[in-house]
């Protein structure tokens, strides 16, 4: 029964092979390419690729704004004018350290808002995990 | 290797090289047009559907993950577009009459067909395929002419694998009947 079916499959395949695919009219490809010129490019947008990363950063900024309601980092007197690159880096580093210290000291005062911190860490982890699993090379995943 | 060519060009388009899409159009245009033509039965409409499908494929190329062959992914777009088109136009599919099962065996049909010259065989087979209902006509073309697997056809049409198998079985029977009646007419004329 199966052999019969296979034989007939082959027979149909053989006779169908005498037929040809239909061909579109001349200039088919050119017309499509002309239409594509007015289309936006389907380039992988970095905003889409790094959507979770951007979300995590946005969540981080939101938390910073919660901790420093007036965005007090701008209160720091960072001397930049007339300093060398090394001094400038040193100034920024020391300012950053002071700012980080203040941030950690204020975490304790957040009360119920403190849970935003593990949430933002979780979002960050999800973003990293998503990037790792979605970075499979397409060639390897394609069949055939 | 051929599929790797497709993937290479898809990645090239995604990297910003729009011109690489011309390779994909050139390679798959005949099959895309054939699928559309088998379903809508109008060259003008089929060409429009095939063009729209290529543009749609270009626009949504980012969503092609490479889980299936590019051709399978593209033909699915074409198939769905053509089916939607026929539904919009409320075009009735041409249904074959339920024929009385003849006493001619399938082997005899093929023997008779073999006795005809290639051009006439091709004409009869084409006519027989075109007389099948639109979706079946597309399936038989995909399976026998383009040699897609049943899995590929399942992905293209959205039918289950077992449904595709059943359809192919029925299509074979219909093709035998159709070929037989056409050969009888040919012999009379």
Interface residues (C-beta under 8 A of the other chain):
Chain A: X8 X9 X11 X12 X13 X15 X16 X17 X18 X19 X20 X21 X22 X23 X24 X25 X28 X29 X31 X32 X33 X35 X36 X37 X39 X40 X41 X42 X43 X44 X48 X138 X139 X141 X142 X143 X144
Chain B: X3 X4 X7 X8 X10 X11 X13 X14 X15 X16 X18 X19 X21 X22 X25 X26 X29 X30 X31 X33 X34 X37 X38 X43 X46 X47 X50 X51 X54 X55 X58 X59 X60 X61 X62 X65 X66 X67 X68 X69 X70 X106 X110 X113 X118 X121 X122 X125 X126 X129 X140 X141 X144 X145 X146 X147 X172 X175
